Amino acid sequence: MHSFLFGGGRTAIAAALGLTLVLTACGDDDNNDGGLVGPDGSPSLPTYDQLKAALDFAQAQDNKGFGLDMWATVVDRSGIVRAIAFTGDKTGDQWPASRVISAQKASTANSLSLTNLSLATANLYSAVQPGGSLFGLQESNPVNTDAAYGGNADDYGTLSDYMIEKRIGGVNVFGGGLALYDASGEVIGAVGVSGDTSCADHSIAWKLRDQLVLDFVPGGVDPASGFDNIVYDIDGNGASASGWGHPACPLVPAEVIAEGQALPTAYPVSPVTP
């Protein structure tokens, strides 16, 4: 079930980059594309070129934000940074802080997602507020500051970025981080994006993950879809009906908030029984 927002964009990116895709039947839909796979057929995280192409595509869409340039980071299942990319002509066209924030988001989504339960960073905002079920979470797992800020700044966002092959850590509790799931519903890492409103960051991350065909999400806490989409259910008193709500951002249309869904859910797979 292709996401209706993207049309043939994913096919174009795949053709341009020579991505290896497999066909996998999921649920009752036998037209799903499989995720990225390596030469041995095992699930593969995106390369720099694949991440960059998907980020460029996603950032160029109408994401109900300010249309700013973005950073994106991918981590593997052990939390090690594997790829970093940005949109724009050069570093500094984006918010400089967003490089590390994107890595935090990837680390958070990876470290708090399981085979049968995905937690987007957007799902954590309400839970970490005073009185919330995860209050204090944001103080755990501090960022590895050497990995974040070491090396030559001229290399940031390239194949030589100092963060690559280092474990970044960090916990971020607003939109932009999503776990990556292969065609079997197995979590293999995560992606984080930063550079716009947190709601737009989530939208861009969602579309980026869809472009990479790593969105076979088995389950999540969003009550509307059962997956890991952003939840807009915070009332005027600041209370989230589900406990997983995210604040609305500037420029997010009222109809999106009323529906409780910013984006369609793509590639559902059958829930995994532990």
C-alpha beads as a LAMMPS data file, in Angstrom:
LAMMPS data file: protein, C-alpha beads

274 atoms
273 bonds

1 atom types
1 bond types

-500.0 500.0 xlo xhi
-500.0 500.0 ylo yhi
-500.0 500.0 zlo zhi

Masses

1 110.0

Atoms # bond

1 1 1 0.000 0.000 0.000
2 1 1 1.958 3.016 -1.218
3 1 1 1.448 6.234 0.704
4 1 1 -0.749 8.462 -1.443
5 1 1 1.401 11.528 -0.780
6 1 1 4.374 10.383 -2.746
7 1 1 3.273 8.888 -6.049
8 1 1 6.297 7.761 -8.056
9 1 1 8.872 9.672 -6.029
10 1 1 10.219 6.559 -4.323
11 1 1 10.567 4.748 -7.651
12 1 1 12.495 7.678 -9.102
13 1 1 14.891 7.773 -6.162
14 1 1 15.395 4.028 -6.326
15 1 1 16.176 4.198 -10.023
16 1 1 18.561 7.106 -9.563
17 1 1 20.516 5.454 -6.792
18 1 1 20.315 1.860 -7.922
19 1 1 18.631 0.735 -4.700
20 1 1 18.066 -2.993 -4.334
21 1 1 14.384 -3.665 -3.644
22 1 1 12.603 -6.934 -3.053
23 1 1 8.900 -7.746 -3.267
24 1 1 7.414 -8.995 -0.023
25 1 1 3.810 -9.902 0.712
26 1 1 2.596 -8.220 3.889
27 1 1 -0.825 -8.863 5.349
28 1 1 -3.416 -8.820 2.564
29 1 1 -1.438 -6.499 0.280
30 1 1 0.828 -8.327 -2.155
31 1 1 2.113 -5.164 -3.822
32 1 1 4.336 -3.886 -1.005
33 1 1 7.941 -3.126 -1.831
34 1 1 10.547 -4.681 0.417
35 1 1 13.044 -2.548 2.287
36 1 1 16.661 -1.879 1.396
37 1 1 18.794 -4.992 1.373
38 1 1 22.533 -5.543 1.249
39 1 1 24.464 -7.775 -1.183
40 1 1 23.807 -10.812 1.024
41 1 1 20.049 -10.141 1.086
42 1 1 20.011 -8.980 4.712
43 1 1 18.188 -5.768 5.711
44 1 1 20.347 -2.724 5.097
45 1 1 20.457 0.793 6.499
46 1 1 20.648 3.599 3.927
47 1 1 23.949 4.838 2.601
48 1 1 24.809 8.527 2.648
49 1 1 23.590 8.946 -0.938
50 1 1 20.318 7.155 -0.220
51 1 1 19.706 9.195 2.934
52 1 1 20.534 12.454 1.155
53 1 1 18.202 11.712 -1.763
54 1 1 15.314 10.737 0.532
55 1 1 15.857 13.800 2.733
56 1 1 15.933 16.141 -0.262
57 1 1 12.674 14.621 -1.517
58 1 1 10.899 14.777 1.856
59 1 1 12.028 18.306 2.712
60 1 1 10.721 19.600 -0.623
61 1 1 7.137 18.489 0.158
62 1 1 4.465 20.589 1.883
63 1 1 5.196 19.646 5.485
64 1 1 3.080 22.381 7.124
65 1 1 6.195 24.067 8.491
66 1 1 8.491 26.930 7.516
67 1 1 10.162 25.078 4.642
68 1 1 13.605 25.294 6.250
69 1 1 16.620 23.186 5.376
70 1 1 17.181 20.073 7.437
71 1 1 19.660 17.666 8.996
72 1 1 19.117 13.895 9.093
73 1 1 20.983 11.155 10.959
74 1 1 20.671 7.361 10.813
75 1 1 21.802 5.071 13.631
76 1 1 21.997 1.300 13.655
77 1 1 20.364 -0.936 16.247
78 1 1 23.316 -0.543 18.610
79 1 1 22.989 3.246 18.481
80 1 1 26.054 3.891 16.315
81 1 1 25.752 6.709 13.787
82 1 1 25.941 5.342 10.246
83 1 1 25.006 8.289 8.005
84 1 1 24.438 12.052 8.276
85 1 1 23.135 14.379 5.573
86 1 1 21.643 17.833 5.143
87 1 1 19.648 19.853 2.633
88 1 1 20.887 23.194 1.358
89 1 1 24.080 24.187 -0.370
90 1 1 26.321 24.153 2.689
91 1 1 26.351 23.746 6.459
92 1 1 24.895 26.855 8.027
93 1 1 21.941 26.894 5.630
94 1 1 20.229 24.909 8.408
95 1 1 20.052 25.580 12.142
96 1 1 23.516 24.520 13.373
97 1 1 21.993 22.949 16.498
98 1 1 19.920 20.600 14.355
99 1 1 22.837 18.350 13.423
100 1 1 23.152 16.990 16.962
101 1 1 19.391 17.196 17.591
102 1 1 18.764 14.956 14.571
103 1 1 21.233 12.434 15.988
104 1 1 19.547 12.590 19.409
105 1 1 16.199 11.896 17.787
106 1 1 17.542 8.892 15.919
107 1 1 19.134 7.551 19.101
108 1 1 15.906 8.042 21.052
109 1 1 13.619 6.363 18.522
110 1 1 16.010 3.433 18.191
111 1 1 16.576 2.923 21.898
112 1 1 12.871 3.089 22.788
113 1 1 11.433 0.961 19.976
114 1 1 11.010 -2.805 19.823
115 1 1 10.035 -5.368 17.218
116 1 1 6.344 -5.030 18.073
117 1 1 6.173 -1.471 19.478
118 1 1 7.547 1.658 17.822
119 1 1 7.840 4.905 19.764
120 1 1 8.397 8.033 17.703
121 1 1 10.049 10.913 19.514
122 1 1 6.771 12.772 18.888
123 1 1 5.016 10.234 21.115
124 1 1 7.125 11.120 24.168
125 1 1 6.284 14.776 24.840
126 1 1 3.308 14.298 27.159
127 1 1 4.732 11.247 28.896
128 1 1 7.822 13.142 30.113
129 1 1 5.960 16.115 31.574
130 1 1 5.692 16.379 35.393
131 1 1 3.212 13.720 36.442
132 1 1 3.657 11.822 33.183
133 1 1 4.437 8.131 33.037
134 1 1 7.983 8.764 31.742
135 1 1 8.853 11.918 33.694
136 1 1 12.633 12.229 33.910
137 1 1 13.329 10.213 30.772
138 1 1 14.817 13.246 29.062
139 1 1 17.541 13.396 31.727
140 1 1 18.705 9.850 31.034
141 1 1 21.207 8.642 28.421
142 1 1 23.154 11.905 27.964
143 1 1 24.686 12.861 24.627
144 1 1 28.261 11.768 23.966
145 1 1 29.645 15.306 23.635
146 1 1 32.962 14.187 22.173
147 1 1 31.171 12.374 19.358
148 1 1 28.763 15.289 18.869
149 1 1 31.239 18.150 18.676
150 1 1 34.611 16.609 17.847
151 1 1 36.470 16.685 14.574
152 1 1 36.617 19.271 11.821
153 1 1 33.387 21.232 11.417
154 1 1 34.052 21.417 7.676
155 1 1 33.395 17.660 7.555
156 1 1 29.971 17.823 9.213
157 1 1 27.272 16.304 7.055
158 1 1 29.748 14.437 4.851
159 1 1 31.098 10.905 4.738
160 1 1 33.862 12.119 7.069
161 1 1 31.567 13.556 9.754
162 1 1 33.173 12.889 13.143
163 1 1 29.938 11.410 14.540
164 1 1 29.957 8.520 12.062
165 1 1 30.824 5.158 13.640
166 1 1 30.336 6.613 17.128
167 1 1 27.513 6.057 19.595
168 1 1 25.831 9.431 20.087
169 1 1 23.261 8.777 22.840
170 1 1 20.820 11.447 23.944
171 1 1 17.061 11.574 24.474
172 1 1 14.793 13.928 22.552
173 1 1 11.068 14.235 23.266
174 1 1 9.525 16.081 20.337
175 1 1 8.781 15.199 16.718
176 1 1 11.375 14.052 14.189
177 1 1 12.674 10.631 15.259
178 1 1 11.353 7.319 13.891
179 1 1 12.508 3.716 14.138
180 1 1 13.325 1.924 10.874
181 1 1 11.599 -1.414 10.228
182 1 1 12.419 -3.929 7.524
183 1 1 9.872 -5.959 5.564
184 1 1 9.599 -8.551 8.341
185 1 1 8.674 -5.888 10.908
186 1 1 12.095 -6.056 12.579
187 1 1 13.574 -2.797 13.909
188 1 1 17.041 -2.275 12.410
189 1 1 17.830 1.273 13.564
190 1 1 16.292 4.724 13.365
191 1 1 16.337 8.064 11.606
192 1 1 16.138 11.526 13.126
193 1 1 15.557 14.827 11.343
194 1 1 15.724 18.388 12.648
195 1 1 15.568 21.895 11.269
196 1 1 11.942 23.075 11.195
197 1 1 9.010 23.006 13.611
198 1 1 8.870 19.737 15.522
199 1 1 5.617 18.834 13.728
200 1 1 7.226 19.424 10.321
201 1 1 10.251 17.425 11.477
202 1 1 7.962 14.466 12.158
203 1 1 6.315 14.855 8.748
204 1 1 9.679 14.960 6.980
205 1 1 10.975 11.963 8.926
206 1 1 7.804 10.034 8.037
207 1 1 8.152 10.773 4.318
208 1 1 11.893 10.079 4.395
209 1 1 11.300 6.675 6.010
210 1 1 8.670 5.917 3.387
211 1 1 11.111 6.780 0.607
212 1 1 13.653 4.375 2.098
213 1 1 10.978 1.646 2.256
214 1 1 11.825 0.995 5.904
215 1 1 8.371 1.724 7.323
216 1 1 6.931 -1.743 7.931
217 1 1 5.841 -0.637 11.402
218 1 1 4.223 -3.447 13.426
219 1 1 2.653 -1.313 16.149
220 1 1 2.757 1.872 18.191
221 1 1 0.875 4.058 20.650
222 1 1 -1.093 6.288 18.255
223 1 1 -4.715 5.406 19.099
224 1 1 -5.984 6.378 15.635
225 1 1 -3.695 4.126 13.591
226 1 1 -2.036 1.789 16.081
227 1 1 1.357 2.825 14.740
228 1 1 3.922 5.537 15.601
229 1 1 2.350 8.613 14.042
230 1 1 2.202 11.968 15.855
231 1 1 -0.834 12.341 18.137
232 1 1 -2.624 15.691 18.468
233 1 1 -4.872 15.187 21.496
234 1 1 -3.659 17.748 24.053
235 1 1 -6.553 19.804 25.398
236 1 1 -6.642 23.428 26.546
237 1 1 -5.421 22.416 29.984
238 1 1 -2.354 20.679 28.589
239 1 1 -3.636 17.139 29.181
240 1 1 -3.219 14.420 26.533
241 1 1 -6.158 12.008 26.286
242 1 1 -3.899 9.150 25.218
243 1 1 -0.876 10.098 27.311
244 1 1 1.237 10.250 24.130
245 1 1 0.135 13.615 22.720
246 1 1 2.297 16.252 21.019
247 1 1 1.554 19.992 20.935
248 1 1 0.309 21.511 17.696
249 1 1 2.908 23.683 15.958
250 1 1 2.592 26.959 14.077
251 1 1 1.207 26.429 10.551
252 1 1 -0.322 22.998 11.273
253 1 1 -3.872 23.190 9.824
254 1 1 -6.798 22.882 12.219
255 1 1 -8.261 20.026 10.190
256 1 1 -5.091 17.994 10.684
257 1 1 -5.258 18.521 14.439
258 1 1 -8.960 17.676 14.519
259 1 1 -8.335 14.414 12.698
260 1 1 -5.528 13.549 15.097
261 1 1 -3.403 12.400 12.166
262 1 1 -0.751 14.382 10.320
263 1 1 0.076 11.655 7.811
264 1 1 -1.241 8.382 6.435
265 1 1 0.227 5.133 7.735
266 1 1 2.164 3.210 5.112
267 1 1 3.192 -0.421 4.982
268 1 1 1.490 -1.950 8.027
269 1 1 2.535 -5.511 8.795
270 1 1 0.781 -8.064 10.920
271 1 1 1.478 -7.560 14.646
272 1 1 4.375 -9.629 15.865
273 1 1 3.656 -12.077 18.664
274 1 1 6.510 -11.998 21.219

Bonds

1 1 1 2
2 1 2 3
3 1 3 4
4 1 4 5
5 1 5 6
6 1 6 7
7 1 7 8
8 1 8 9
9 1 9 10
10 1 10 11
11 1 11 12
12 1 12 13
13 1 13 14
14 1 14 15
15 1 15 16
16 1 16 17
17 1 17 18
18 1 18 19
19 1 19 20
20 1 20 21
21 1 21 22
22 1 22 23
23 1 23 24
24 1 24 25
25 1 25 26
26 1 26 27
27 1 27 28
28 1 28 29
29 1 29 30
30 1 30 31
31 1 31 32
32 1 32 33
33 1 33 34
34 1 34 35
35 1 35 36
36 1 36 37
37 1 37 38
38 1 38 39
39 1 39 40
40 1 40 41
41 1 41 42
42 1 42 43
43 1 43 44
44 1 44 45
45 1 45 46
46 1 46 47
47 1 47 48
48 1 48 49
49 1 49 50
50 1 50 51
51 1 51 52
52 1 52 53
53 1 53 54
54 1 54 55
55 1 55 56
56 1 56 57
57 1 57 58
58 1 58 59
59 1 59 60
60 1 60 61
61 1 61 62
62 1 62 63
63 1 63 64
64 1 64 65
65 1 65 66
66 1 66 67
67 1 67 68
68 1 68 69
69 1 69 70
70 1 70 71
71 1 71 72
72 1 72 73
73 1 73 74
74 1 74 75
75 1 75 76
76 1 76 77
77 1 77 78
78 1 78 79
79 1 79 80
80 1 80 81
81 1 81 82
82 1 82 83
83 1 83 84
84 1 84 85
85 1 85 86
86 1 86 87
87 1 87 88
88 1 88 89
89 1 89 90
90 1 90 91
91 1 91 92
92 1 92 93
93 1 93 94
94 1 94 95
95 1 95 96
96 1 96 97
97 1 97 98
98 1 98 99
99 1 99 100
100 1 100 101
101 1 101 102
102 1 102 103
103 1 103 104
104 1 104 105
105 1 105 106
106 1 106 107
107 1 107 108
108 1 108 109
109 1 109 110
110 1 110 111
111 1 111 112
112 1 112 113
113 1 113 114
114 1 114 115
115 1 115 116
116 1 116 117
117 1 117 118
118 1 118 119
119 1 119 120
120 1 120 121
121 1 121 122
122 1 122 123
123 1 123 124
124 1 124 125
125 1 125 126
126 1 126 127
127 1 127 128
128 1 128 129
129 1 129 130
130 1 130 131
131 1 131 132
132 1 132 133
133 1 133 134
134 1 134 135
135 1 135 136
136 1 136 137
137 1 137 138
138 1 138 139
139 1 139 140
140 1 140 141
141 1 141 142
142 1 142 143
143 1 143 144
144 1 144 145
145 1 145 146
146 1 146 147
147 1 147 148
148 1 148 149
149 1 149 150
150 1 150 151
151 1 151 152
152 1 152 153
153 1 153 154
154 1 154 155
155 1 155 156
156 1 156 157
157 1 157 158
158 1 158 159
159 1 159 160
160 1 160 161
161 1 161 162
162 1 162 163
163 1 163 164
164 1 164 165
165 1 165 166
166 1 166 167
167 1 167 168
168 1 168 169
169 1 169 170
170 1 170 171
171 1 171 172
172 1 172 173
173 1 173 174
174 1 174 175
175 1 175 176
176 1 176 177
177 1 177 178
178 1 178 179
179 1 179 180
180 1 180 181
181 1 181 182
182 1 182 183
183 1 183 184
184 1 184 185
185 1 185 186
186 1 186 187
187 1 187 188
188 1 188 189
189 1 189 190
190 1 190 191
191 1 191 192
192 1 192 193
193 1 193 194
194 1 194 195
195 1 195 196
196 1 196 197
197 1 197 198
198 1 198 199
199 1 199 200
200 1 200 201
201 1 201 202
202 1 202 203
203 1 203 204
204 1 204 205
205 1 205 206
206 1 206 207
207 1 207 208
208 1 208 209
209 1 209 210
210 1 210 211
211 1 211 212
212 1 212 213
213 1 213 214
214 1 214 215
215 1 215 216
216 1 216 217
217 1 217 218
218 1 218 219
219 1 219 220
220 1 220 221
221 1 221 222
222 1 222 223
223 1 223 224
224 1 224 225
225 1 225 226
226 1 226 227
227 1 227 228
228 1 228 229
229 1 229 230
230 1 230 231
231 1 231 232
232 1 232 233
233 1 233 234
234 1 234 235
235 1 235 236
236 1 236 237
237 1 237 238
238 1 238 239
239 1 239 240
240 1 240 241
241 1 241 242
242 1 242 243
243 1 243 244
244 1 244 245
245 1 245 246
246 1 246 247
247 1 247 248
248 1 248 249
249 1 249 250
250 1 250 251
251 1 251 252
252 1 252 253
253 1 253 254
254 1 254 255
255 1 255 256
256 1 256 257
257 1 257 258
258 1 258 259
259 1 259 260
260 1 260 261
261 1 261 262
262 1 262 263
263 1 263 264
264 1 264 265
265 1 265 266
266 1 266 267
267 1 267 268
268 1 268 269
269 1 269 270
270 1 270 271
271 1 271 272
272 1 272 273
273 1 273 274
